[in-house]
């Protein structure tokens, strides 16, 4: 039996990956390791928490001795590492926490995997350490006007589908790292450690860099769930600058499918970029969220457009991110399954249909519950 350790599995992306692996691979044993910080919520996994091939372990990835013991006791054969501090605004206020978790936590996992797997007769055979990173490590892309055409303009992915784009350049796997925030700097450092462990020790590693994710169970400090909840309550919608920053968006279940595919079929020591070829300006996303949420709530069209409030832009705010996913499409046959408008419709419906989840998260009740529960263990 394969035993897969998934770190950060109670978080947004991690919970979707855990659910996918538990349901798709009943002959695997899935160990969900999560510290249960503010962004970790076990209610994200209520539907599979009693599955016979699933186990949750509350643990800090920085605790090397505990992580090593867990790998030895569970006979871990693969690691999918998602645990990370990920909110840029928090990293600006508290860079030390981001360095500790994202850099030292990754190093702890790498060393534990190395020590355990090297102690086995087969060593690294059949093992895999998969590290999930971000497109923010690449820095920012320019907004360009090809042949005098004002963006957005259409570009063509390898599948032949047309996508709106705001520039002619994209993040590719061989692009130089240029992180601009403490968050992206910490993730860039962790990426370097993962690659160094392959080059130095032969650890079988893979790295992926993904664009912005959206969908169910995302913690409501991030733009899309925050604004859906604010629209529901008719609260202000704070927009950095003029909302001109451009991001490439990917539905979280499409990301989970890509992780599954790369974990099983990706080439060791390779890097794969995962993106949606789906660029949107922040202000256009917000207008779409207002229109969709108002419609689903039965409000008049445009009723909440006046909630938009422009605020001072944050430090180090990159103008444009755009992922080139053609390597992943070409080598492994992956491509996103949803257009953005369809994904937003699903996402808004989910948050409106799961008000109890949102209210529990925004109130902080879930954190108090876990602290009380684990205090008595």
ABEGO torsion letter per residue (X at the ends): XBBBBBBGAABAAAAAAAAAAAAABAABBBBBBBAGBAABBAAAAAAAAABAABBBBBBBAABAAAAAAAAAAAGBABBBBABBBABAAAAAABAAAAAAAAAAAAAAAAAAAAAAAAABAAEABGBBBBBBBBAAAAEBBBBBBBGGBBOBBBBBBAAGBBBBBABABBBBAABBBBBABAAAAAAAAAAAAAAAAAAAAGBBBBBBBBBBBBEBGBBAABAAAAAAAAAAAGBBBBBBEAGABBBBBBBAAAAAAAAAAAAAABBBGBBBBBBAGBBBBAAAAAAAAAAAAAAAAGBBBGAAAAABBBBBBBBGBBABBBBBAAAAAAAAGBBBABBAAAAAAAAAAAAAABAAAAAAAAAGAAAAAAAAAAAAX
